[in-house]
């Protein structure tokens, strides 16, 4: 279980950055057309069923009973506690302010990764400096002022804080408790459990009365099912299995950059010098954190890599499982 991003894990990380960076608009459209918990829950539940069918068709075995508990906990923390609250919060805050809170995933992940026993990360001054630089770069990129954040409906920031902490805790928990399931089958199981739970919450809140599909709502669901869930979430599971949770968590810094670039390229939104300075700060922060983590591993003589991953040898010696997509881009 390597600590650094390289090879297929790097490709998976880039898939996460690109596709999750493009989902902000789809989520915003979705919550204006459909009730939030049903929208978020059914999106993941449907994506999980599709990914499960694809993985089975291509030969992936179902998860062993010994892995069900871990996959269920990860699905609840990431999707029920994490993503669902992000979707709900966008009723009360703009996507710019939401992105400020979402990028704190990188900080929460680094904190949990350093404090929870069994990991390979160390929260040294280099990592802290990189996290701070990335956060400042995101503030500059989005252009949200502290006054705007404080003036936002408090339900949004509170929900986003809970979401970021829950997602990060689920990320570190998944890293500490590796399973024998393939990344794709594991992601499918997590999406089914997490999505069903969120949809059940929406049902209990009476959201079905407001469920009226529109072309925009269907489009948002379809985009998020394919790109946000099947491709993005399974790629996240793959990257997390093969790299440090702290490093993988820096995707949260890259997502706003992708969102701004897509707006510039596809919608011709204006981009000024401030934007490029902010992007440079974020890129430097991500590379700096990666470099800092490598220094920690080298200083420990490589002993930190894989610490606590008792099943890592089983994962690397199993017969290869064909991914449901391509061998070059595991997503």
C-alpha positions as a printed NumPy array, in Angstrom:
array([[  0.   ,   0.   ,   0.   ],
       [  2.055,   2.937,  -1.236],
       [  1.91 ,   6.323,   0.374],
       [  2.596,   8.521,  -2.669],
       [  0.481,   9.087,  -5.757],
       [  1.916,   7.319,  -8.756],
       [  0.857,   5.158, -11.68 ],
       [ -2.787,   4.129, -11.725],
       [ -3.398,   5.741,  -8.316],
       [ -2.32 ,   9.095,  -9.772],
       [ -4.645,   8.603, -12.747],
       [ -7.511,   7.761, -10.385],
       [ -6.73 ,  10.874,  -8.311],
       [ -6.855,  13.047, -11.442],
       [-10.184,  11.453, -12.425],
       [-11.547,  12.448,  -9.002],
       [-10.255,  16.   ,  -9.376],
       [-11.729,  16.501, -12.843],
       [-15.131,  14.87 , -12.396],
       [-15.829,  16.035,  -8.853],
       [-14.72 ,  19.509,  -9.846],
       [-17.518,  19.495, -12.445],
       [-20.319,  18.377, -10.098],
       [-20.887,  21.657,  -8.212],
       [-23.214,  23.012, -10.892],
       [-25.113,  19.718, -11.257],
       [-25.75 ,  19.591,  -7.496],
       [-26.928,  23.211,  -7.465],
       [-29.324,  22.498, -10.334],
       [-30.546,  19.317,  -8.661],
       [-31.472,  20.889,  -5.329],
       [-33.442,  23.637,  -7.083],
       [-35.533,  21.013,  -8.881],
       [-35.785,  18.119,  -6.405],
       [-35.917,  17.583,  -2.611],
       [-32.317,  17.317,  -1.338],
       [-32.187,  14.011,   0.541],
       [-34.11 ,  12.021,  -2.062],
       [-32.045,  13.652,  -4.787],
       [-28.731,  12.806,  -3.095],
       [-29.771,   9.375,  -1.86 ],
       [-31.318,   8.021,  -5.047],
       [-28.383,   9.309,  -7.057],
       [-25.968,   7.12 ,  -5.108],
       [-28.335,   4.171,  -4.745],
       [-28.885,   3.958,  -8.513],
       [-25.167,   4.439,  -9.216],
       [-24.316,   1.695,  -6.712],
       [-26.677,  -0.79 ,  -8.367],
       [-25.257,  -0.005, -11.823],
       [-21.662,  -0.311, -10.631],
       [-22.492,  -3.566,  -8.809],
       [-23.942,  -5.036, -12.008],
       [-20.944,  -3.903, -14.07 ],
       [-18.426,  -5.28 , -11.56 ],
       [-20.22 ,  -8.645, -11.359],
       [-20.468,  -8.87 , -15.154],
       [-16.711,  -8.365, -15.391],
       [-15.874, -10.988, -12.773],
       [-15.526,  -9.133,  -9.469],
       [-16.729, -11.302,  -6.549],
       [-19.223,  -9.945,  -4.059],
       [-17.718,  -8.578,  -0.815],
       [-17.105, -11.178,   1.885],
       [-19.353, -11.045,   4.948],
       [-16.324, -10.035,   7.034],
       [-16.086,  -6.832,   4.951],
       [-19.752,  -5.828,   5.076],
       [-19.455,  -3.923,   8.361],
       [-16.463,  -1.866,   7.218],
       [-18.02 ,  -1.027,   3.836],
       [-21.298,  -0.046,   5.492],
       [-19.57 ,   2.261,   7.989],
       [-17.54 ,   3.92 ,   5.23 ],
       [-20.65 ,   4.363,   3.092],
       [-22.544,   5.968,   5.97 ],
       [-19.7  ,   8.335,   6.901],
       [-18.872,   9.382,   3.333],
       [-22.301,   9.538,   1.776],
       [-24.924,   9.833,   4.527],
       [-22.765,  12.033,   6.759],
       [-20.664,  13.676,   4.072],
       [-22.179,  14.161,   0.641],
       [-25.838,  14.35 ,   1.729],
       [-25.17 ,  17.339,   3.974],
       [-23.309,  19.091,   1.153],
       [-26.344,  18.648,  -1.095],
       [-28.697,  19.849,   1.667],
       [-26.522,  22.868,   2.461],
       [-26.643,  24.219,  -1.096],
       [-30.234,  25.269,  -0.434],
       [-28.85 ,  27.912,   1.927],
       [-25.413,  28.909,   0.6  ],
       [-23.931,  29.646,  -2.789],
       [-21.567,  27.194,  -4.442],
       [-18.632,  29.565,  -3.866],
       [-19.071,  29.635,  -0.1  ],
       [-19.817,  25.901,  -0.116],
       [-16.51 ,  25.214,  -1.848],
       [-14.642,  27.064,   0.923],
       [-16.016,  24.652,   3.499],
       [-15.597,  21.61 ,   1.269],
       [-11.87 ,  22.266,   0.857],
       [-11.49 ,  21.874,   4.633],
       [-11.809,  18.148,   3.867],
       [ -8.069,  18.248,   3.184],
       [ -7.407,  19.704,   6.651],
       [ -9.79 ,  17.392,   8.497],
       [ -8.299,  14.386,   6.68 ],
       [ -4.731,  15.379,   7.545],
       [ -5.755,  15.884,  11.189],
       [ -7.548,  12.535,  11.51 ],
       [ -4.808,  10.777,   9.557],
       [ -2.199,  12.048,  12.01 ],
       [ -4.187,  11.517,  15.226],
       [ -5.838,   8.129,  14.611],
       [ -3.329,   5.294,  15.235],
       [ -2.206,   3.051,  12.413],
       [ -1.395,   5.528,   9.67 ],
       [  1.674,   6.674,   7.804],
       [  1.13 ,  10.433,   7.975],
       [  2.698,  12.966,  10.308],
       [  1.178,  16.391,  10.837],
       [  4.499,  18.254,  10.698],
       [  5.031,  21.914,   9.919],
       [  5.543,  21.209,   6.215],
       [  2.157,  19.534,   5.844],
       [  0.463,  22.259,   7.911],
       [  2.093,  24.949,   5.757],
       [  0.901,  23.213,   2.595],
       [ -2.645,  22.902,   3.912],
       [ -2.707,  26.576,   4.905],
       [ -1.381,  27.668,   1.5  ],
       [ -4.028,  25.607,  -0.285],
       [ -6.803,  27.076,   1.855],
       [ -5.605,  30.645,   1.216],
       [ -5.402,  29.891,  -2.486],
       [ -8.996,  28.659,  -2.472],
       [-10.164,  31.791,  -0.641],
       [ -8.456,  33.887,  -3.304],
       [ -9.849,  31.755,  -6.135],
       [-13.471,  31.867,  -4.98 ],
       [-13.265,  35.495,  -3.862],
       [-15.524,  34.988,  -0.84 ],
       [-14.759,  37.381,   2.003],
       [-15.008,  36.478,   5.71 ],
       [-17.978,  38.873,   5.93 ],
       [-19.815,  36.948,   3.196],
       [-19.163,  33.638,   4.918],
       [-20.381,  34.985,   8.279],
       [-23.451,  36.533,   6.638],
       [-24.509,  33.217,   5.074],
       [-27.47 ,  31.302,   6.499],
       [-25.914,  29.458,   9.452],
       [-27.622,  26.195,   8.523],
       [-25.39 ,  25.973,   5.464],
       [-21.995,  26.408,   7.172],
       [-22.964,  24.106,  10.058],
       [-24.081,  21.373,   7.658],
       [-20.926,  21.806,   5.56 ],
       [-18.687,  21.545,   8.625],
       [-20.406,  18.304,   9.661],
       [-20.15 ,  17.019,   6.091],
       [-16.422,  17.768,   5.778],
       [-15.575,  16.165,   9.133],
       [-17.71 ,  13.088,   8.423],
       [-16.238,  12.61 ,   4.937],
       [-12.697,  12.932,   6.267],
       [-13.324,  10.509,   9.133],
       [-14.784,   8.013,   6.664],
       [-11.744,   8.436,   4.42 ],
       [ -9.304,   7.694,   7.234],
       [-11.476,   4.832,   8.552],
       [-11.452,   3.233,   5.089],
       [ -7.668,   3.561,   4.964],
       [ -7.265,   1.986,   8.409],
       [ -9.622,  -0.91 ,   7.636],
       [ -8.737,  -2.266,   4.163],
       [-11.058,  -4.915,   2.753],
       [-10.583,  -7.764,   0.312],
       [-13.305,  -6.421,  -1.982],
       [-12.206,  -4.823,  -5.253],
       [-12.285,  -1.003,  -5.198],
       [-15.228,  -1.086,  -7.603],
       [-17.279,  -3.636,  -5.69 ],
       [-16.453,  -1.839,  -2.445],
       [-17.551,   1.499,  -3.904],
       [-20.797,  -0.077,  -5.17 ],
       [-21.613,  -1.521,  -1.741],
       [-20.843,   1.792,  -0.034],
       [-23.046,   3.736,  -2.459],
       [-25.951,   1.32 ,  -2.045],
       [-25.821,   1.485,   1.773],
       [-25.177,   5.232,   1.974],
       [-27.655,   6.108,  -0.778],
       [-30.431,   3.935,   0.68 ],
       [-29.907,   5.536,   4.104],
       [-30.115,   9.087,   2.741],
       [-33.198,   8.224,   0.649],
       [-34.822,   6.711,   3.76 ],
       [-34.174,   9.977,   5.639],
       [-35.817,  11.884,   2.795],
       [-38.796,   9.519,   2.933],
       [-39.16 ,  10.027,   6.687],
       [-39.095,  13.801,   6.135],
       [-41.945,  13.533,   3.626],
       [-39.937,  14.595,   0.599],
       [-41.826,  12.346,  -1.828],
       [-44.656,  14.906,  -1.849],
       [-42.262,  17.372,  -3.501],
       [-40.704,  14.835,  -5.911],
       [-41.561,  15.954,  -9.445],
       [-39.063,  15.046, -12.142],
       [-38.197,  17.751, -14.647],
       [-35.778,  17.612, -17.596],
       [-33.237,  19.641, -15.587],
       [-33.629,  17.378, -12.572],
       [-33.228,  14.223, -14.672],
       [-30.157,  15.707, -16.331],
       [-28.574,  16.545, -12.975],
       [-29.225,  13.05 , -11.641],
       [-27.883,  11.383, -14.799],
       [-24.707,  13.462, -14.783],
       [-24.045,  12.826, -11.1  ],
       [-24.779,   9.095, -11.371],
       [-22.321,   8.578, -14.232],
       [-19.57 ,  11.117, -13.623],
       [-19.883,  11.991,  -9.952],
       [-20.628,   8.511,  -8.616],
       [-19.72 ,   5.622, -10.938],
       [-16.548,   7.223, -12.298],
       [-15.6  ,   9.658,  -9.54 ],
       [-16.437,   7.653,  -6.424],
       [-14.918,   4.375,  -7.632],
       [-11.762,   6.271,  -8.663],
       [-11.635,   7.819,  -5.175],
       [-11.858,   4.341,  -3.621],
       [ -9.029,   3.136,  -5.862],
       [ -6.757,   6.103,  -5.112],
       [ -7.395,   5.835,  -1.376],
       [ -6.448,   2.176,  -1.381],
       [ -3.08 ,   2.909,  -2.973],
       [ -2.015,   6.265,  -1.479],
       [ -1.977,   8.22 ,   1.774],
       [ -5.333,   9.573,   2.971],
       [ -3.722,  12.987,   3.528],
       [ -2.485,  13.169,  -0.062],
       [ -5.711,  11.88 ,  -1.614],
       [ -7.633,  14.417,   0.496],
       [ -5.97 ,  17.272,  -1.398],
       [ -8.451,  16.626,  -4.225],
       [-10.649,  19.113,  -2.332],
       [ -8.192,  21.895,  -3.222],
       [ -8.113,  20.956,  -6.897],
       [-11.899,  20.712,  -7.397],
       [-12.557,  24.493,  -7.323],
       [ -9.723,  24.997,  -9.815],
       [-11.353,  22.528, -12.209],
       [-14.731,  24.208, -11.711],
       [-13.278,  27.636, -12.58 ],
       [-11.372,  26.304, -15.6  ],
       [-14.49 ,  24.577, -16.959],
       [-16.461,  27.802, -16.539],
       [-13.744,  29.655, -18.416],
       [-13.44 ,  27.114, -21.248],
       [-17.088,  26.124, -21.702],
       [-19.062,  29.134, -20.496],
       [-16.498,  31.848, -21.318],
       [-16.603,  33.146, -17.749],
       [-13.992,  35.857, -17.115],
       [-10.705,  34.781, -15.551],
       [ -8.222,  37.384, -14.32 ],
       [ -4.754,  37.485, -12.844],
       [ -6.146,  36.83 ,  -9.344],
       [ -7.53 ,  33.513, -10.574],
       [ -4.211,  32.353, -12.015],
       [ -2.32 ,  33.411,  -8.871],
       [ -4.808,  31.443,  -6.761],
       [ -4.483,  28.386,  -9.01 ],
       [ -0.7  ,  28.556,  -8.736],
       [ -0.946,  28.717,  -4.931],
       [ -3.211,  25.651,  -4.864],
       [ -0.978,  23.685,  -7.253],
       [  2.113,  24.514,  -5.187],
       [  0.249,  23.466,  -2.014],
       [ -0.732,  20.061,  -3.43 ],
       [  2.794,  19.35 ,  -4.712],
       [  4.281,  20.589,  -1.423],
       [  2.091,  18.253,   0.645],
       [  3.034,  15.324,  -1.596],
       [  6.74 ,  16.192,  -1.235],
       [  6.427,  16.649,   2.545],
       [  4.819,  13.233,   2.909],
       [  7.64 ,  11.615,   0.951],
       [ 10.173,  13.236,   3.291],
       [  8.417,  11.711,   6.305],
       [  8.45 ,   8.242,   4.749],
       [ 12.125,   8.509,   3.765],
       [ 13.099,   9.737,   7.223],
       [ 11.401,   6.704,   8.783],
       [ 13.257,   4.354,   6.463],
       [ 10.06 ,   3.366,   4.709],
       [  8.61 ,   1.761,   7.81 ],
       [  5.615,   4.081,   7.831],
       [  4.313,   2.844,   4.512],
       [  1.53 ,   0.334,   4.972],
       [  1.601,   0.557,   8.762],
       [ -1.624,  -0.81 ,  10.058],
       [ -2.523,  -2.385,   6.694],
       [ -2.472,  -5.988,   7.86 ],
       [ -4.186,  -7.189,   4.713],
       [ -2.017,  -5.268,   2.259],
       [ -0.113,  -8.368,   1.228],
       [ -3.377, -10.119,   0.439],
       [ -4.517,  -7.177,  -1.647],
       [ -1.339,  -7.089,  -3.7  ],
       [ -1.052, -10.849,  -4.248],
       [ -4.659, -11.567,  -5.22 ],
       [ -5.324, -12.476,  -8.863],
       [ -6.006,  -9.278, -10.777],
       [ -9.644,  -8.245, -11.035],
       [-10.743,  -6.721, -14.277],
       [-11.987,  -3.179, -13.704],
       [-15.337,  -2.171, -15.175],
       [-13.674,   0.514, -17.239],
       [-10.112,   0.568, -18.515],
       [ -6.874,  -0.663, -17.03 ],
       [ -5.25 ,   2.689, -17.74 ],
       [ -7.902,   4.82 , -16.002],
       [ -9.343,   2.977, -13.016],
       [-12.487,   4.957, -12.313]])
